Each structure stands twice: as structure tokens, then as C-alpha cells.
Amino acid sequence: IKNSFFFICIRNPNDVVNSSIRTHEKFEKINNVNNLFSEEMNELCHFEFGSNRIGLVERSDCKNEYEYYLKHWIYIHNLILNNYLNTNNVYLLSYDKFILNPKKTYSIIEKKLNIKSSISVDRFIDKKVKIKNFSSEKKFPNNETKSIYDHLKKFFIN
């Protein structure tokens, strides 16, 4: 791990929570049609969504799915704030800036890793990265999430 680099993409909590709920609901629907789906997710150690969900927070303490995934966001992002920002191999990326200008973000990553730029990566970005339904407007569910996000964004490298 000493010679490793970690890039963590930070996204607005409201967007993460809503996306997590949609994904959880999709996993539940797939599981209702495909009996092996849960087993496949177990093999992949994919426990954050669906009928085999194992959480980092207690589900019974939450009124609804939104609150459940919001508590997850708070837990994970506090973990990042308190444990990973004082290392020289963990870098935070703004999801919004990455989506709005993926080539610039990738260029920053290349410099951090001291690697040459790649024409094939540029072509891939041009061909595959499409912005859909993106809004740079920030909605924060509460003051705690806004405070965490604001603190984290001071460490964004892009």
C-alpha cells in the first residue's frame, strides 16, 4: 500500500443517496426475476444494494431508504476526513469537475502518477463519456452533510 495511489471521487450527498436508492430498487427487481442474482452479488462481495444488503449503519435506526443511504454517506465521508487526508497517496476528486471536464481531471491524475498522456484514453473519453442529466446545483439534505462536503472539497485536486 505504501507505493499505491488512491483517488476518491466525491459526489454531492443528495445525488449519491438518490442514485443509491435507484440502484437498490433495480437490484431488488432483478432479484425477484433471477433467483441466482443474490448469489452472484455475494460472490462479487457486492453487499450495498438488493436483498442481501449489509450496511455500515443500522437499518432499523432509519425512517426510510433516503435516511439509510444518507447515514452511509455521512459515515464513509467522515471516515475519509478523519483517516485518509493526512497521507501522501490519497487524492480527492470532485465528481462534478470530473464529469464536466474529464480530460482535465485525467490529465491531473496522469501528473500525480507521473505517467505520459494517452491518445487512446482521450479517444475513449471522447467516445464513451457523455453527460446526461447533470446538474451542478448543490442540494444538501442537512447542515452536517454540507459541512462534510465543504471540508472535503478543500482537498480536491481537480
C-alpha positions in Angstrom: 0.0 0.0 0.0 3.0 2.3 0.6 3.6 2.6 -3.2 0.0 2.8 -4.1 -2.2 5.8 -5.1 -5.9 6.2 -4.2 -8.2 8.5 -6.0 -11.6 9.0 -4.3 -14.3 10.7 -6.3 -16.5 12.9 -4.0 -20.1 13.5 -5.1 -22.8 15.6 -3.6 -24.6 13.6 -0.9 -28.1 14.2 -2.3 -27.1 12.8 -5.7 -25.3 9.8 -4.1 -28.4 9.0 -1.9 -30.9 9.2 -4.8 -28.6 7.2 -7.1 -28.2 4.5 -4.3 -31.9 4.2 -3.8 -32.5 3.8 -7.6 -29.7 1.1 -7.7 -31.1 -0.7 -4.7 -34.6 -0.8 -6.2 -33.1 -2.1 -9.5 -31.3 -4.9 -7.6 -34.4 -5.8 -5.8 -36.4 -6.1 -9.1 -33.6 -8.2 -10.7 -33.5 -10.5 -7.7 -37.3 -11.0 -7.9 -36.9 -12.3 -11.5 -33.5 -14.0 -11.2 -33.1 -16.3 -8.2 -29.3 -16.5 -8.7 -28.8 -12.8 -8.7 -28.2 -12.5 -4.9 -25.8 -15.4 -5.0 -23.9 -13.7 -7.8 -23.7 -10.5 -5.9 -22.5 -12.4 -2.8 -19.7 -13.9 -4.9 -18.7 -10.4 -6.0 -18.9 -9.2 -2.4 -21.4 -6.6 -3.6 -23.5 -6.1 -0.5 -24.5 -2.4 -0.6 -27.7 -3.0 -2.6 -30.5 -5.5 -3.0 -31.9 -8.2 -0.8 -28.5 -9.2 0.6 -27.7 -5.7 1.6 -25.3 -5.4 4.5 -24.9 -1.9 5.8 -22.4 0.1 7.7 -25.3 1.7 9.6 -28.2 0.0 11.3 -31.2 -0.1 9.0 -33.7 -0.2 11.9 -32.5 3.3 13.0 -33.6 4.8 9.8 -37.1 6.0 8.8 -36.7 5.3 5.1 -34.2 4.4 2.4 -33.2 8.1 1.9 -32.1 8.4 5.6 -30.4 5.0 5.4 -28.2 5.9 2.5 -27.6 9.4 3.8 -26.2 7.9 7.0 -24.0 5.8 4.8 -22.7 8.9 3.0 -22.0 10.6 6.3 -20.2 7.6 7.8 -18.0 7.0 4.7 -17.1 10.7 4.2 -16.3 11.2 7.9 -14.1 8.2 7.6 -12.3 9.8 4.7 -12.0 13.1 6.6 -10.7 11.6 9.8 -8.4 8.9 8.4 -7.2 9.5 4.9 -6.4 13.1 4.2 -3.1 13.2 6.0 -1.5 10.7 3.7 0.5 11.4 0.7 -1.1 8.8 -1.5 -4.8 9.6 -1.2 -6.3 12.2 -3.5 -9.8 13.6 -3.7 -11.6 14.4 -7.0 -14.7 16.4 -7.5 -17.2 14.3 -9.3 -18.8 17.5 -10.8 -15.5 18.7 -12.2 -14.7 15.2 -13.5 -18.0 15.0 -15.3 -17.8 18.5 -16.7 -14.2 18.1 -17.9 -12.9 14.5 -17.8 -9.8 15.2 -19.9 -8.6 17.8 -17.5 -9.2 15.6 -14.5 -7.4 12.7 -16.2 -4.5 15.0 -17.0 -4.2 15.9 -13.3 -4.2 12.2 -12.4 -1.5 11.5 -15.0 0.7 14.2 -13.5 0.1 12.8 -10.0 1.1 9.3 -11.2 3.9 10.6 -13.4 2.7 8.9 -16.5 2.5 10.0 -20.1 -0.8 11.2 -21.6 -2.5 8.6 -23.7 -4.2 9.3 -27.0 -6.3 6.1 -26.6 -7.6 7.4 -23.2 -8.5 10.7 -24.9 -10.4 8.8 -27.6 -12.1 6.7 -25.0 -13.3 9.8 -23.2 -14.5 11.4 -26.4 -16.4 8.3 -27.4 -17.8 7.0 -24.0 -18.2 9.9 -21.6 -21.5 11.5 -22.1 -23.1 14.0 -19.7 -26.7 13.0 -19.0 -29.0 14.8 -16.6 -26.1 16.6 -14.9 -26.8 19.5 -12.7 -24.1 21.4 -10.9 -26.6 22.7 -8.4 -25.8 21.5 -4.9 -28.7 20.5 -2.6 -27.7 19.4 0.8 -30.1 17.4 3.0 -28.8 19.0 6.2 -26.0 21.1 7.7 -23.9 18.1 8.6 -23.6 16.9 5.0 -22.9 20.4 3.8 -20.2 20.8 6.4 -18.6 17.5 5.5 -18.7 18.2 1.8 -17.4 21.7 2.2 -14.5 20.4 4.2 -13.7 17.7 1.7 -13.7 20.0 -1.3 -10.8 21.9 0.2 -8.8 18.8 -0.7 -10.0 18.3 -4.3 -7.1 18.2 -6.8 -9.2 18.9 -9.9 
